[in-house]
Amino acid sequence: MQIVFGANIDPAHADPSAPVRHAVAAEQLGYDFLTVQDHPYQRRHFDAWTLVTYLAARTERITVVPTVACLPLRPPAVLAKSVASLHLLTGGRVQLGLGTGAFWDAIEAMGGPRREPRESVDALIEAIAVIRLMWSGEGSVRFAGTYYQLAGVKPGPASSAGIWLGAYGPRMLRVTGELADGWLPSAGHLPLERLAEASARVDDAATRAGRDPLSLRKVYNLAGMVGGSAGGFAGPAEEWAELMIHAVSLGVNGFSFWPTTDVERQLEVFAHEVVPVVRAEFEE
């Protein structure tokens, strides 16, 4: 699978023009996709789905990915309808990053359910089934789950959008391999020394489910500064490229760059000084 490169767009609304400015810059610099965090309870953030939709409308080529949609606050049938609609409107430039949820106090404060770890994974598995049914193109679909139900709903539009999971624990890694189209781990939660084992768990689960592990998109989120000295990974462009080349050898086939400051300049440096080195390493 071709290696792809993304740029994370900070959803903060302190400067309302910044997200679209950075998104347009990323597209012009040749990035393949944009990621946007989804924390609806964060007062400093735009609503992620509104922002993703706006960025898709203001760009022409680049794919958009919520990373990751907060499932407890986004009913899966409605989320599926939103994703399918934007996927169709943009000519296929949407992937659905999806997670079990975190920051449960904040979720509960906003009216969402509080779930224990096992419950949150159970709910995610049901949600994936609901989303697939809503994208199926069938005339009518039903689903009777513990957390979600469909009672003869007429879905549409049909969609081929992918589901990428933010996953770290053994069970979530297994679910990713069995049910998802992609994997979105972050280096801050899954350091390089644990990446190979986690990637292998995803691949093993996919193989046992009769799926091709090589068909899975695996995007590693990397936060920091190229040439910086603090805030996530820091180092010259050569060290970034070495880290990413090593990550590819461990199973990764995509990266999302999260610059911690000086965003426009960092996007430019990463695109011009890091990406070409990594691409050249794997060109046939």
N, C-alpha and C positions, 0 to 999 in steps of 0.2 A: 504494500500500500504506500502511495506517495506520502512523503512527509509534508505536513502542513504547519503553517505558522499563524498564530492569532495574536491579537492585542486586546488586553482587558481594558474596558472603558469604565472608569469610576462613575457610579450613578449619583454622586453628590450633586445637589442643586444649588450650592452656594454661588457658583457661576453657571447659570442655566445654559449658556452657550458652549461650555467646555465639552460635554459629551459628544455633541454632533461635530464639533470642530476636530476633536481627536479621532472620531470615527472616519470622517472624510479624509483626514491626513493618513490614517492607517490604510485606507483603500488606495489612495494615491501612491503609497509606499510599497504596495504589492502584497500586503497581508491577506491571508486567505479567509479569516473569520474574526469576528468580534465576540468577546464574552462580557456578560453583564451580571453582577451579583444580584441576588434576589433576597432582600431583607425588608419585607413590607412594614415591619414594626420600627425600622430605623428612621427616625424623623429627619435625618440629614439626607436621605436618599429619595430620588424619584421612585415611583412605582416601576419596577423592572420591566414588566410586560409592556407598559405604555412606552417606556424608553426604547426597548428593543424594536417595537413597531415603528417608532419615529425614526430611529437610526436606519432601519431597513428602507424606509421611504426616502431618506435623504442620501442614500448610497445606491449604486447600480450593480455592483458585482459581488461584493463581500457577503459572506454568510454571517448570520447573527445567532447567538446561543446564550440563553439565560444559564448562569452557572452558579448555583443550580436552582430551578424553580422550587419554591417552598411549598411542598405538597400539602401540609396541614392547613394552609391558608388559601389553597387554590384547588377547588373541586376538580377532579380529573376529567370528568365529562366536559365541563366548560373549558378547562385548559386545553383539552384535545381539540375542541372547536376553534379556539383562538389560534392554536398552532397551525392547524390545517388551513385555516383561512389565510394566515400570513404566508404560509408555504406556497399556496396557490397564487396569491397576489404578487409575490416576489419572484415567481418562477423557480421555486425550490431552494431559496436562500435561508432556510431555517432548520436548525436542529434543536431538539428539546433536551436541555440539561435538566435533570430531575434528581431530587434528593429527599431523604426521609424527613428532614426538618432538624433544626437545632435551636438553641436559645428558647427553651420551652416556656420559661416565665414570660418572655415577650410574646410568644405565640398565643399563650393562654390569655394574656392581657388584651390581645386584639380580637378575642372571641374564638380562637382556634382550640382544638383539642390538645390535651397533654397526653403524650403517649410514652410508654416505657420502650426501651430499645427493641425488644422482640415485637411489640405491637407496631412500632413504626416501620419495621421491615415488612411485617405482614401486610400493613396498609399499603406500602409501596408496591408489593407484588400484585395486590388487587388493583391498584391504580394503573399499573402497566397493562393489565388485562382490559380494563375499562377503556383506556386510551386506544389500544389496538382495535377494540370493537368499534369505537367511534370513528376510527380511520378506515374501517373495513370496506365501506361502500355497500354494505348489506342494506336491505330495505328496512329491517327492524332488528334491534338487538336487545338482549336481556343479560343481566348478570346479577347473581344473588351472592353477595359477599358479606362479611362481618362489618366492614367499614364503608363499602360503597355498593350501590345497587343501580341497575338499569332495568326499567320495567316496560320494555317494548318501545324504547326511544328510536326515532328514525334519524340515523346519523348522517353527517355530511358537512363539508365535502370530504371525499376520500383523500387519503394522504399517504405519501411514502416517506415522510419525515422520519429521522432517526431519533432514538432515545439514548442519551448518554448519561450514565449514572455517576454521581459523586460517591465513591465507595472506598472503604478502608478496612472494615472488619471482615473476618473470614466468611460470614454468611452473606454480607453484601457483595463481596467479591464473587462468590458463587452465583448469586442472583444476576450479577452483571454478565458473567459468561453464559448463563442459561437464557436470559431474556432480553438483554440490552443490545444496542448497536454500537455503543461506545462507552468509554470510561474516562472520567475527568478527575483524577487525583491531583492534589496540590502538594508541592514539595514541603510546604510548611507542616503538613500533617503526615506525609509519607516521604521521608528523606531517601536519598539515593541508595543508601545501604539496605533499605527494605523494599526497594522498587522491584527487583527481580523476582523475589518470592511472591509478592502480591500479583505481579503480572502473570506469573506461572499459575497461580490459583484461578485467575480469570480464564486463562487458556484451557486449563484442565476441566473446568466446569463447562466451557463451551464444547470441548471435545466429547465429554460424557453426554451432553445434550444433543449430540449429532450435528453440531454447528462447526463451521470453519473458524478457528481462532484468528486466522489471518484476515478475516473480513471485519474485525472489530477495530474501530477507531480508538486509539489510546492517546489522549491529550494530557500532557504534564504541565500543570500550572507553575510558572516560575516567577516569583516576585523578587525585585531588587533593582539594582542600578548597574548599568554597564560602565565600568570605570569609577563606580562609586565606592564608598567606604563604609556605609551603614545602611540598614533597612533591607532585610532579606539577603539574597545572594549578592555579593559585591565582588568586583574584579574586572580586569580588562577584558576586551572582546575575545581574546584568545582563550581565556579561561571559561567564559560562557560557552564558546563553541565546543571546547573539550568536554565540558559537563554534558552538553546536549548530545554530542556524538556518543558518549558513554551511555546516556539514557536510552538512545536508540538501540544500542546493543543489548539492553535489558528488556526490550519489548515495546518501547514507546514509538509512536509514529506521528506525533504532533506535539506542538508546544503553544501555550498561551503566555505571553509576556505581560507581567503586571509591573510596570514602572512605579516606583514608590514616590517619585517627585520629578519635576522638570519633564513632564510627560511628553510633550511634542518633540523635544530634543532627544529624549531617550528612545522614542519610537523610531526616529530617524537613524540614530546610531545603531540600534539593534538590527534594523532592516538592512543597513548598508555594510555593517562590519561583522555581524554575527551570522545572520541567515545565509549569506552566500557561501560562507565557509562550511556550514553544515550541509547545505544542499550539494556542494561540490564533492563532499565526502561520499555521498550516496548516489551520485549520478552514474548511470550506466555508460 
